[in-house]
Amino acid sequence: MVIKQKYIDKLKQRDEDTFEYIYDLTKKGVYIIIFNIVKDHEVTRDIMQDVYLKMLDSIGSYQTKTNFYNWLLMIAKNQAIDYYRR
């Protein structure tokens, strides 16, 4: 999945409509990554919130010309692993 740079730029500006668009586009993949690690639907939903907050907090460090979707999935995977380790 390719997310166009214009959407990433709008995310950096905290554009709500763009966030909703990105969320709708990516939520299924993020959910699957997290659920495969924690095996709990409620916990998965909680971690998803953390993932998208972390994405917004870290969007400034996102490197242009890399795959945004893969970057987001890596955040999801790391958040789920962090939860699992606790």
Stockholm file with secondary structure:
# STOCKHOLM 1.0

chainA/1-86         MVIKQKYIDKLKQRDEDTFEYIYDLTKKGVYIIIFNIVKDHEVTRDIMQDVYLKMLDSIGSYQTKTNFYNWLLMIAKNQAIDYYRR
#=GR chainA/1-86 SS CCCCHHHHHHHHTTCHHHHHHHHHHHHHHHHHHHHHHHCCHHHHHHHHHHHHHHHHHHGGGCCTTSCHHHHHHHHHHHHHHHHHHC
#=GC SS_cons        CCCCHHHHHHHHTTCHHHHHHHHHHHHHHHHHHHHHHHCCHHHHHHHHHHHHHHHHHHGGGCCTTSCHHHHHHHHHHHHHHHHHHC
//
